[in-house]
Amino acid sequence: MAATTRNEAPVAIEGGGVELRMKEVGGGMSVGFVRFPQGADMAPALTGLPDGLCQCPHWGYLLKGRLRMRTAGGDEIYEAGQAFYWAPGHAPEALEDCEYVDFSPTKEFSEVVDHLKAQLG
């Protein structure tokens, strides 16, 4: 069994108010602790991925804020207090300052994070 806190998880992406801390917790899954400032739009950084969208599934809980998730099937709004599942094929935009925790397959999550680092770097 594994556990971690936000402060124990290493920073994977940081800049412009965006912060992603990520740590593998076992079973091929990683936990992500994510902060987006209002107005952060990840769509431009996802350019180059299939359909220009994140291809990793995420299960999590929105702790703070409101987030628009763009998908090929249309947009959905998520608000603090909601548990969520985001299927592959999405791009987040923070409508308010957001914080959430998500659980994702490590391999797919790492591929997206590596792409984001290259785009944002």
C-alpha positions as CSV (number, residue, x, y, z in Angstrom):
1,M,0.0,0.0,0.0
2,A,1.2,3.5,-0.7
3,A,0.2,7.0,0.3
4,T,1.5,10.5,-0.3
5,T,0.6,14.1,0.4
6,R,0.7,17.1,-1.9
7,N,4.0,18.3,-0.3
8,E,5.6,14.8,-0.7
9,A,4.8,14.5,-4.4
10,P,7.5,16.0,-6.6
11,V,6.7,18.9,-8.9
12,A,6.3,17.7,-12.5
13,I,5.2,21.1,-14.0
14,E,5.3,24.6,-12.6
15,G,4.9,28.0,-14.1
16,G,2.5,30.8,-14.7
17,G,0.5,29.7,-11.6
18,V,0.1,26.2,-13.0
19,E,1.4,23.5,-10.7
20,L,1.3,19.7,-11.1
21,R,2.7,17.5,-8.5
22,M,2.8,13.8,-9.4
23,K,3.7,10.6,-7.7
24,E,3.2,6.9,-8.5
25,V,1.2,5.2,-5.8
26,G,1.2,1.6,-7.1
27,G,-0.8,-0.6,-9.3
28,G,0.3,1.4,-12.3
29,M,-1.5,4.5,-11.1
30,S,-0.2,7.9,-10.1
31,V,-1.8,10.7,-8.1
32,G,-1.7,14.2,-9.4
33,F,-2.2,17.3,-7.2
34,V,-3.1,20.1,-9.7
35,R,-3.5,23.9,-9.4
36,F,-4.7,26.1,-12.2
37,P,-5.1,29.9,-11.9
38,Q,-8.2,31.4,-13.4
39,G,-7.8,31.7,-17.2
40,A,-5.3,28.9,-17.5
41,D,-6.1,27.0,-20.7
42,M,-4.2,23.8,-21.4
43,A,-5.5,23.4,-25.0
44,P,-2.5,25.2,-26.7
45,A,0.0,23.0,-24.8
46,L,-1.9,19.9,-25.9
47,T,-1.3,20.7,-29.6
48,G,0.5,17.8,-31.2
49,L,-1.4,15.1,-29.2
50,P,-4.1,13.2,-31.0
51,D,-7.0,15.6,-31.7
52,G,-5.0,18.2,-29.7
53,L,-6.5,16.7,-26.5
54,C,-5.2,14.9,-23.4
55,Q,-5.3,11.1,-24.1
56,C,-5.1,10.0,-20.4
57,P,-8.1,9.1,-18.3
58,H,-8.4,10.8,-14.9
59,W,-10.5,10.0,-11.8
60,G,-10.6,12.6,-9.1
61,Y,-12.1,15.3,-7.0
62,L,-12.3,19.0,-7.6
63,L,-11.4,20.7,-4.3
64,K,-11.7,24.3,-5.4
65,G,-13.0,26.4,-8.3
66,R,-14.7,25.8,-11.6
67,L,-13.2,24.1,-14.6
68,R,-14.4,23.8,-18.3
69,M,-13.5,20.5,-19.9
70,R,-13.5,20.7,-23.7
71,T,-14.1,17.4,-25.5
72,A,-14.9,16.5,-29.1
73,G,-18.5,15.9,-27.9
74,G,-18.8,19.3,-26.3
75,D,-17.9,21.2,-23.1
76,E,-18.7,20.3,-19.6
77,I,-18.4,22.4,-16.4
78,Y,-17.1,20.9,-13.2
79,E,-17.3,22.7,-9.8
80,A,-15.7,22.3,-6.4
81,G,-17.1,19.4,-4.5
82,Q,-17.6,17.1,-7.5
83,A,-15.9,13.8,-8.0
84,F,-15.1,13.2,-11.7
85,Y,-14.0,10.9,-14.4
86,W,-12.4,12.5,-17.5
87,A,-12.1,10.0,-20.4
88,P,-9.3,10.3,-22.9
89,G,-9.9,13.3,-25.3
90,H,-10.1,16.4,-23.1
91,A,-8.6,19.9,-22.6
92,P,-9.1,21.8,-19.3
93,E,-9.6,25.5,-18.9
94,A,-9.9,27.1,-15.4
95,L,-12.9,29.4,-15.1
96,E,-11.8,30.2,-11.5
97,D,-8.7,29.3,-9.5
98,C,-8.9,25.5,-9.3
99,E,-7.3,22.8,-7.3
100,Y,-8.0,19.1,-7.7
101,V,-6.6,15.7,-7.0
102,D,-6.7,13.0,-9.7
103,F,-5.6,9.4,-10.2
104,S,-4.4,8.3,-13.6
105,P,-2.5,5.4,-15.3
106,T,1.2,6.3,-14.8
107,K,2.3,5.4,-18.3
108,E,-0.4,7.5,-20.1
109,F,-0.1,10.4,-17.5
110,S,3.7,10.5,-17.9
111,E,3.4,10.7,-21.7
112,V,1.1,13.7,-21.4
113,V,3.3,15.4,-18.8
114,D,6.4,14.9,-21.0
115,H,4.5,16.5,-23.9
116,L,3.3,19.4,-21.7
117,K,6.9,20.0,-20.4
118,A,8.2,20.2,-24.0
119,Q,5.4,22.6,-25.0
120,L,5.6,24.8,-21.9
121,G,9.4,24.6,-21.5
